Amino acid sequence: MKSYRTTRRMFLQYLSMAAAALPVPGFAKRVPASLDNSFNFVFLGDLHFDKLMHHDMNYLKEKYPNDIHQIDNYSRITRENLSDLMRVSKDRANEIDAAFLLQIGDFVEGLCGSKELASTQVNEFIQLVDRQQFDRPFLAIKGNHDITGTGAKEVYQEIVLPWQSLQLKKPSTSANNVYVHKGSRFLLFDCFNEKEGLVWLREAIKDHKKSEVLFFCTHVPVVPYDARSNWHIYVHPDQASDRDELLNLLGEHKAIVLSGHLHKTSILTRSTPSGNFVQIGLGSVIPSLDAPIKNHLQGSDAYREELVELEPNFTPATLELRKKILKREKPFIRHYEYADFCGYSSLHVDGRNNVTMEIYANADKKPWSMIDIKELFSA
């Protein structure tokens, strides 16, 4: 099996690369080359890299029988569509001279059944990234599937964190990390160790200057935005004070939240007593290259309890709770857009800390939407 040395060679190549100022299509054309703090990056949602051979089927039948159909589907998507997504992501990264790629977690499916199989799955994903020859770092947030199944947590510690240390260009022993690029600060948040994560965040966010752009990168969204409204950080009633603290920190620092987990596209502005923050949700598990865009909703009035009807068969036992959560959040939603599709995106930060974004459906070359994120803060 291939070792991490390939990744290390890539890391050494990164150190020797000089930053080149290239003309950038779309929004980035407006960025004056003289503004040294301007940069671009590619943003990917959940990928769920998978192959049937990565799983002990007896283990699945015993422990996760309801996930077998999902694993079969993700294996098909990996086989049929992931190479196209990687290709267009690389093309886009080259077009805009992206500084790095950011993937928001669930880069693998997990649920393998043994540490050996989990190691194979993760190593094969790293090899897939290596083969793309992105020639730039590939940053990956921790997702729930990345640590689910026998041996998965150990594999994350032993394989994923050393790999990510090379991408971050610094030692990393935790999924909580700070990545600073040209004056913009990326807080990579481990939302599966919530108490420790909040302690870490209190300290990490102190170094953020109000003149800098702050990206809060989390697999699970902070603000619910569709039928699965109970799938967000600090959802339990006994976590209410932690949630309030998180919301206020993000509002005070005018954070741009990048999230995944729900495999849907969403752009919203959420108000807090300390200020507004913007949240982007993205998925990259493309069911087919011509998958239609469904349930496109726009406007804060579209954010309401009836969002539960987007998935009428999802966990009926939690229906009233999910409605209650949406009703509670509605007064704080200043901007809302939602659509059911997966794809990829690129973001552009200029020297004046303006941030713009292009979202692409499936593996399309033409953007589905172009967003001025700065305008969303005043929505």
C-alpha positions in Angstrom: 0.0 0.0 0.0 1.2 3.5 -0.8 2.7 5.4 2.1 2.4 9.1 2.9 5.7 9.9 1.2 3.8 10.9 -1.9 1.9 13.5 0.2 5.2 14.6 1.7 6.7 15.1 -1.7 3.7 17.3 -2.5 4.2 19.2 0.7 7.8 20.0 -0.3 6.7 21.1 -3.7 4.2 23.5 -2.1 7.1 25.1 -0.1 9.0 25.7 -3.3 6.1 27.1 -5.3 6.1 30.9 -5.8 2.7 32.6 -5.9 1.8 33.8 -9.4 -0.6 36.7 -10.0 -2.8 35.4 -12.9 -5.9 37.0 -14.4 -9.0 35.5 -12.7 -12.4 35.0 -14.4 -15.7 36.2 -12.8 -15.6 38.4 -9.7 -11.9 38.0 -9.3 -11.2 40.1 -12.4 -12.1 43.1 -10.3 -9.3 42.4 -7.8 -6.3 44.8 -8.5 -3.1 42.8 -8.7 -1.4 45.3 -6.4 -3.5 44.2 -3.4 -1.2 41.6 -1.9 -3.9 40.2 0.4 -6.1 39.1 -2.4 -6.4 35.3 -3.0 -8.8 32.6 -4.2 -9.7 29.1 -3.1 -11.9 26.2 -4.1 -14.5 24.9 -1.6 -15.9 21.4 -1.7 -18.7 19.8 0.3 -19.1 16.2 1.4 -17.6 13.6 -1.0 -18.2 10.2 0.7 -15.4 8.5 -1.3 -16.3 4.8 -1.2 -15.9 1.3 -2.8 -17.8 -1.8 -1.8 -14.5 -3.6 -1.2 -13.9 -1.1 1.6 -16.6 -2.8 3.8 -17.0 -5.9 5.8 -20.5 -6.7 4.6 -21.3 -9.0 7.6 -20.3 -6.1 9.9 -22.7 -3.8 8.0 -25.6 -6.3 8.2 -25.1 -6.6 11.9 -24.3 -3.0 12.9 -25.5 -0.7 10.1 -28.1 -2.5 8.0 -29.9 0.7 7.1 -26.7 2.1 5.5 -26.1 -0.7 3.0 -28.2 1.0 0.3 -26.4 4.3 0.9 -23.0 2.6 0.7 -24.0 1.1 -2.6 -25.1 4.5 -3.9 -21.9 6.3 -2.7 -19.8 3.6 -4.3 -21.6 4.2 -7.6 -21.2 8.0 -7.3 -17.5 7.5 -6.5 -17.1 5.3 -9.6 -19.2 7.4 -12.0 -18.9 11.0 -11.0 -16.1 11.8 -8.5 -13.4 11.9 -11.2 -15.4 14.5 -13.1 -15.8 16.6 -9.9 -12.1 16.4 -9.2 -11.2 17.4 -12.8 -13.4 20.5 -12.8 -12.2 21.4 -9.3 -8.6 21.3 -10.5 -9.5 23.2 -13.7 -11.2 25.9 -11.5 -8.3 26.0 -9.1 -5.9 26.5 -12.0 -8.1 29.2 -13.6 -8.2 31.3 -10.5 -4.7 30.4 -9.2 -6.3 29.0 -6.1 -4.2 29.1 -3.0 -5.7 25.8 -1.7 -8.8 23.6 -1.8 -11.0 23.3 1.3 -13.2 20.2 1.8 -15.8 20.4 4.5 -15.7 16.8 5.8 -17.1 13.3 5.1 -14.4 12.9 2.5 -14.8 9.2 3.0 -17.9 7.1 3.8 -16.5 5.2 6.8 -18.4 2.3 8.3 -15.8 -0.1 7.0 -15.8 -2.6 9.8 -12.2 -2.9 10.7 -9.1 -0.7 11.2 -7.5 -2.3 8.3 -10.4 -1.6 5.9 -10.7 2.0 7.3 -7.0 2.5 6.6 -7.4 1.2 3.1 -10.3 3.6 2.4 -8.5 6.7 3.8 -5.2 5.9 2.1 -7.0 5.3 -1.3 -8.6 8.7 -0.9 -5.3 10.4 -0.2 -3.9 8.6 -3.2 -6.8 10.0 -5.3 -6.0 13.5 -4.2 -2.3 12.9 -5.0 -3.1 11.7 -8.5 -5.0 15.0 -9.2 -1.7 16.9 -8.9 -3.5 19.9 -7.5 -0.1 21.4 -6.7 -1.7 23.2 -3.7 -2.8 22.2 -0.3 -6.0 20.1 0.2 -7.5 21.0 3.6 -10.1 18.6 5.0 -12.4 19.2 8.0 -13.4 16.3 10.2 -16.8 14.9 9.2 -18.9 12.3 11.2 -18.4 9.6 8.6 -14.6 10.1 8.7 -14.7 8.8 12.3 -17.6 6.3 12.2 -17.0 2.5 12.3 -14.6 0.2 13.9 -11.1 1.6 13.8 -12.1 4.9 12.1 -11.1 7.1 15.0 -7.7 5.5 15.3 -7.2 5.9 11.6 -8.1 9.5 11.8 -5.4 10.1 14.4 -2.8 7.9 12.7 -3.3 8.8 9.1 -5.6 11.8 8.5 -3.9 14.1 11.0 -0.4 13.5 9.7 -1.7 14.0 6.1 -3.4 17.3 7.2 -0.3 18.4 9.0 1.4 18.4 5.6 -1.4 20.3 4.0 -1.4 22.9 6.8 2.4 23.0 6.8 2.5 22.7 10.6 2.1 19.9 13.1 -1.5 19.0 13.9 -2.6 16.7 16.7 -6.3 17.8 16.6 -9.0 18.5 14.1 -9.3 22.0 15.7 -6.8 24.1 13.7 -6.2 27.7 12.7 -5.1 28.4 9.1 -4.1 31.9 8.2 -3.6 32.9 4.6 -2.8 36.5 3.5 -4.5 38.1 6.5 -7.6 35.9 6.3 -8.2 33.5 9.2 -9.8 30.1 8.8 -11.0 28.4 12.0 -11.2 24.7 11.3 -13.7 23.4 13.9 -14.1 19.9 15.3 -17.8 19.8 15.8 -17.7 16.3 17.2 -15.8 17.3 20.3 -18.1 20.2 21.1 -17.0 21.1 24.7 -13.4 21.0 23.8 -14.1 22.8 20.5 -15.8 25.7 22.2 -12.9 26.1 24.7 -10.5 26.1 21.8 -12.6 28.5 19.8 -12.7 31.1 22.7 -9.0 31.3 22.6 -8.5 30.9 18.8 -10.9 33.7 17.9 -9.1 36.2 20.2 -6.4 36.5 17.6 -8.8 37.6 14.9 -8.6 41.3 14.1 -11.7 43.0 12.9 -9.9 44.1 9.8 -9.4 40.4 8.8 -11.8 38.1 7.1 -12.9 35.2 9.4 -14.0 31.9 8.0 -15.5 29.4 10.5 -15.3 26.0 8.8 -17.5 23.2 10.3 -18.9 20.0 8.9 -22.2 20.3 10.7 -24.0 23.7 10.1 -24.5 26.2 12.8 -27.9 27.3 11.6 -30.5 24.8 10.4 -31.9 25.4 6.9 -34.0 22.6 5.7 -36.2 19.6 6.8 -33.4 18.2 8.9 -33.4 21.2 11.2 -32.3 19.1 14.2 -28.9 18.4 12.4 -26.9 21.4 13.7 -24.3 22.3 16.3 -25.5 22.4 19.9 -29.0 21.2 19.1 -29.8 19.7 22.5 -31.7 21.9 25.1 -29.0 21.5 27.7 -26.5 23.1 25.2 -28.5 26.3 24.8 -25.9 28.5 26.6 -23.1 27.0 24.5 -25.1 27.7 21.3 -25.8 31.3 22.4 -22.1 31.8 23.0 -21.1 30.4 19.6 -23.7 32.5 17.8 -22.6 35.6 19.5 -18.9 35.0 18.8 -19.7 34.4 15.1 -21.9 37.6 15.0 -19.3 39.7 16.8 -16.6 38.7 14.4 -18.7 38.8 11.2 -17.8 35.2 10.4 -18.4 33.5 7.1 -19.5 30.0 8.1 -18.7 27.3 5.6 -20.6 24.0 6.3 -21.7 20.7 4.8 -23.4 17.6 6.2 -26.8 18.1 4.6 -25.8 17.6 0.9 -27.8 20.6 -0.1 -27.0 24.2 -1.1 -27.8 27.1 1.2 -26.9 30.7 1.6 -28.3 32.6 4.7 -27.7 35.5 7.0 -28.3 35.0 10.7 -28.6 37.9 13.2 -27.4 37.8 16.8 -27.3 40.4 19.6 -23.6 40.9 18.7 -24.0 41.2 14.9 -24.8 39.2 11.7 -22.9 36.3 10.3 -23.3 34.5 6.9 -23.5 30.7 6.5 -22.9 28.8 3.3 -24.0 25.1 3.0 -22.6 22.9 0.2 -22.6 19.3 -0.8 -20.4 17.6 -3.4 -22.0 14.1 -3.6 -23.2 14.5 -7.2 -25.8 11.8 -7.9 -25.4 12.3 -11.7 -23.7 14.8 -13.9 -27.1 16.1 -15.2 -28.9 16.0 -11.8 -31.7 18.6 -11.8 -31.8 21.5 -9.3 -34.9 21.0 -7.1 -36.8 23.0 -4.5 -35.1 26.3 -5.2 -36.4 28.7 -2.4 -35.5 32.4 -2.0 -36.3 35.1 0.5 -36.5 35.1 4.3 -40.3 34.4 4.1 -39.4 31.0 2.6 -37.7 30.1 5.9 -40.5 28.7 7.9 -41.8 25.5 9.7 -43.0 24.1 6.4 -39.4 23.4 5.4 -40.0 20.0 7.1 -42.1 19.1 4.0 -39.0 19.0 1.8 -38.5 15.5 3.2 -41.9 14.4 4.4 -40.7 10.9 5.3 -37.7 11.9 7.3 -38.0 10.7 10.9 -41.6 11.3 11.7 -41.0 11.0 15.4 -39.0 14.3 15.4 -41.4 16.3 13.2 -42.8 18.6 15.9 -39.3 19.2 17.3 -38.0 20.1 13.9 -40.9 22.5 13.3 -40.2 24.1 16.7 -36.5 24.6 15.9 -37.4 26.3 12.6 -40.0 28.5 14.3 -37.4 29.5 16.9 -34.8 30.4 14.3 -37.1 32.3 11.9 -37.0 35.7 13.6 -33.2 35.8 13.2 -33.0 34.9 9.5 -32.3 38.0 7.5 -31.5 36.3 4.1 -32.3 32.8 2.9 -31.7 30.8 -0.2 -31.9 27.1 -0.6 -31.7 24.5 -3.4 -31.5 20.8 -3.5 -28.3 20.0 -5.5 -24.6 19.2 -5.0 -21.6 20.7 -6.8 -18.5 22.8 -6.0 -17.6 26.4 -5.5 -14.8 29.0 -5.6 -14.3 32.0 -3.3 -12.4 35.2 -3.9 -11.0 37.5 -1.2 -9.8 40.8 -2.3 -7.3 43.2 -0.6 -10.2 45.2 0.9 -11.7 42.1 2.5 -14.6 41.8 0.1 -15.6 38.1 -0.4 -17.4 36.9 -3.5 -18.4 33.3 -4.4 -19.4 31.3 -7.4 -21.4 28.1 -6.9 -21.5 25.4 -9.6 -24.1 22.7 -9.9 -22.9 19.1 -10.5 -19.6 19.4 -12.5 -20.8 22.3 -14.6 -18.4 24.9 -15.9 -21.0 27.7 -15.8 -21.9 29.0 -12.3 -25.4 28.5 -10.9 -25.0 31.6 -8.7 -22.5 34.4 -8.1 -22.7 35.9 -4.6 -21.3 39.1 -3.0 -21.0 37.9 0.6 -20.2 41.3 1.9 -23.7 42.5 0.9 -25.3 39.6 2.8 -24.0 40.9 6.2 -26.3 43.9 5.8 -29.3 41.9 4.7 
